[in-house]
């Protein structure tokens, strides 16, 4: 199941499902989970709260540690994805 497409005048809008939040509980959508996996090559499983998501991010950064520009860039990408998820919820 891909993103929904809607016509709006002469434009086509793409609606991508966002992370679902209910109180303190969250649920990643399939596209978000796939994007995180492609970025980190670590499966985002058992993420039920924002704290779980933060622990996943910390685990990914710990796995890819170092001071190289590539590592710094990967950490930045992970942070950007985390921020995007927070803004979407």
N, C-alpha and C positions, 0 to 999 in steps of 0.2 A: 504494500500500500504506500503510494508516494504522496507528495504534497498535493493538496487540493488546488485547482486552478479556477479562478473566477474572472469573468469578463467585467470590466468597469470602463464603460465608454470605449475608447480606442486602446486601453491598456489591459494587459493580463496580469492579475494579481496572483501571486503564489502564496498560499497559506500553509506554513509549516507548523505542525503541532508543537506546542511548547511543553516543557516539563510541567507536570501536574503537581499542584501543591494543595494540601488540605491541612490546615493548622501547621503543625511541625513536621508532618509527613510529606515526602515528595515521591514522585515516580518519574523516572526518565522515560521519554518516548523512545521508540525503536530508532528513529533517525539520530537522536542525541546519543544513545548508547553506541550506535555504530560509529558516529563521528569520534567519540572518546576512544573507542577501541582502535580506530585507524590512526589516531594521533599518538596513542601511547603503546599500542600492542599489548595492553593489559585489559582484560575483560572487566567492565564495571558491573559487578554483581553485588547483591545485597545492599544496595544504596536505598535507604528508606527515609533518611533525614539529611538535613544540611550538614550535620556533623559527620555522617557517613560519607557524604560527597567530599568534604574537606579532608577526611582520612584517606580517601581514594586518591585525591590530588597529592597529598603528602607522600603516599606510597609510590606513586608514579615518579615524583620528583626525586625520591630517595633511590629508586631503581636507576634512574638516569641522572647520576650525580656527576659533578665535575665543574671545571671552570672554563671549558672551551666555549667559543662563541656558539657552536652548534647546540651545546647543552643549555646555555643561557637562552638561546632562541626557543628551544623546545619548552623550557620552563615558562617562558613568556607566552607561548602558544597555549599551554595548559592553563595558565592564569586567565588568558583572554576567553577561553572556552568556559571556564568556571564563572567568570563575570557575565558572560552571555547567558548562561543558564540561570543565574540569579536574576538578571534583568527580565528574563522571559517568564519567570514564575509569578 
